[in-house]
Amino acid sequence: NNACENKIRPTALGRKNYLFAGSHDAAQRAAMIYSFFAMCKIEEVNPQQWLKFVFDHIMETNIQKIKELLPKNYKLSLAINQDK
């Protein structure tokens, strides 16, 4: 039970923090960023390195290929680059 509670605690804290975001749109943006960082944690990706990668590549990425910037795909691209 403690392990489960420890895993959901950050989500519950995040939900509480969204109440004070200032507006509905700001709360949605905060939730999106929070979700991206949660994906980084699941994929065992450094969020700061991933975010730098996104900022470096977002302008040259076609909108149809935007999913390539997700943490999961970033991790795969790192693995491919290490094999080269």
C-alpha positions in Angstrom: 0.0 0.0 0.0 2.8 2.5 0.8 4.5 1.8 -2.5 1.2 2.6 -4.4 0.6 5.8 -2.3 4.2 7.0 -2.9 3.7 6.6 -6.7 0.4 8.6 -6.8 1.4 11.3 -4.3 3.1 13.6 -6.9 0.0 13.4 -9.0 -2.2 14.4 -6.1 0.1 17.3 -5.2 0.1 18.4 -8.8 -3.7 18.4 -8.9 -3.8 20.6 -5.8 -1.2 23.0 -7.4 -3.2 23.4 -10.5 -5.9 25.1 -8.5 -3.5 28.1 -8.1 -2.3 28.3 -11.7 -4.1 31.6 -12.3 -6.3 30.5 -15.1 -7.7 27.4 -16.7 -5.3 27.6 -19.7 -2.3 28.0 -17.3 -3.5 25.0 -15.4 -3.7 22.9 -18.6 -0.2 24.0 -19.6 1.1 23.1 -16.2 -0.6 19.7 -16.4 1.0 19.1 -19.8 4.5 19.9 -18.6 3.9 17.8 -15.5 2.9 14.9 -17.7 6.0 15.3 -19.9 8.2 15.1 -16.8 6.3 12.1 -15.6 7.0 10.4 -18.9 10.7 11.3 -18.5 10.7 9.6 -15.1 9.0 6.5 -16.5 11.4 6.3 -19.4 14.4 7.0 -17.1 15.3 10.1 -19.2 16.9 13.2 -17.7 14.2 15.8 -18.0 16.7 18.7 -18.4 18.5 16.9 -21.3 15.2 16.0 -22.9 13.9 19.5 -22.7 17.1 20.9 -24.2 16.8 18.3 -27.0 13.2 19.4 -27.6 14.1 23.1 -27.7 17.0 22.4 -30.1 14.9 20.4 -32.5 11.3 21.7 -32.3 11.7 24.3 -35.1 13.0 21.8 -37.6 10.4 19.1 -36.8 7.5 18.7 -39.1 4.1 18.8 -37.2 3.3 15.3 -38.5 6.5 14.0 -36.8 6.1 15.9 -33.5 5.7 12.6 -31.6 9.4 12.0 -32.3 10.2 14.6 -29.6 8.4 12.7 -26.8 10.7 11.3 -24.1 10.1 7.7 -25.2 11.3 8.4 -28.7 14.1 10.6 -27.4 15.4 7.6 -25.4 15.3 5.5 -28.6 17.2 8.1 -30.5 19.9 8.1 -27.8 20.2 4.3 -28.0 20.5 4.5 -31.8 23.2 7.2 -31.6 25.2 5.2 -29.1 25.2 2.2 -31.4 26.8 4.2 -34.2 
